Amino acid sequence: MGTATRTGIERPIFVAIGGDSGSGKSTLTAGFYRIFPADQITTVCLDDYHGLDRRERNLIGVTALDPRANNFALMENQLLELKRGNPIMKPVYDHSDGTFRPADEVQPKEVVIVQGLHPFLVPGVRGLFDLNVWLDPETELKHRWKVQRDVAKRGYTQEQVYAEIAAREPDVAAHITPQRRFADLIVRFHRPGPPGSGDEHLNVRIIERATLPQLNLQGMLGDSCEGFSVTQGVDDETVLEIDGSIDPTAVRQLEDRIWDHVSARHQHLRHLAPDQFGDFTDGVLRKHHSDPLALVQLLLVHRILSARRSMLLKVPLSVHEEMIHAHELPGETAHDHQHV
């Protein structure tokens, strides 16, 4: 899948899933684990690179979105090591109480999903990714999802979450939203009807920018059908629209067509996946299913499986080493890290 490292390990495919707090990064990532065996995929959450715990942030009056509250030097060094094919001892941030736990070892695997608030803020980190995905749900959805998650899983009250959302708005505008311009794929879930409509039937728009090789979605997915369309946007963007009410039979047909365009060497993964993508939980942790979410997850899996050498490591490792003053590994020379 990837290119070989100097140690003979396959260089991991690095996929960034970025977006504001509550935008659905963990839900989207969970779908990848329905396809890739556990020994082929790992996830790094960038929240673990907070440089301050919750108490310290409150004391000095900064939010977790503020770059000053994050350790980008450690983030960059450790992601670089994973990209080289080396294990890391990653810090662990516990959202339940806002403190740090003992570091955890992370082994490089064929696919490394890096998800968080700041995947594209620092050039040295941004250049490591082979696929940049940005989640941009409509604001009302994002806030509702954040409230549901933080109340159910992180010990907050609704009032505390809404207060935090308000306090974070300046940092969202200054540090989070501008990262959207670096995305190869932008995924936007939005409601087809009035507030209160169920999340099982949200519409979704996927904008695929010309920064990636074209997948010829029209040819792959065939003619547009009711609830599904592909159009060309500005600047050679491809815009895929999936209606929340798309017929389940059409969804199964689309899924089959996507799999038919996956290379033969990866067809075995088709049989490892459960029947459903698109699972998510609500505010009381009940499980639901969304066909549009399922198609988004499968299209991104197709993108990962379609990765080519020409897509890998957009910035040479030597450039990263100069930027972060990393120490040379014993016996390593510059020609070990030449890429197209």
Secondary structure, DSSP 8 states (H G I E B T S, - for coil): ---B-TTS-B--EEEEEEESTTSSHHHHHHHHTTTS-GGGEEEEEGGGGBSS-HHHHHHHT--TTSGGGB-HHHHHHHHHHHHHT--EEEEEEETTTTEEEEEEEE---SEEEEEES-SSSSHHHHTT-SEEEEE---HHHHHHHHHHHHHHHS---HHHHHHHHHHHHHHIIIIIGGGGGG-SEEEEEE-SSSTT--GGG-EEEEEE-TTS----HHHHH-S-BTTEEEEE-GGG-EEEEE-TT--HHHHHHHHHHHHHTS-GGGGGGGGTS-S---EEE-TT--EEE-HHHHHHHHHHHHHHHT--GGGS-SS-HHHHHHHHT----TT--GGGG---
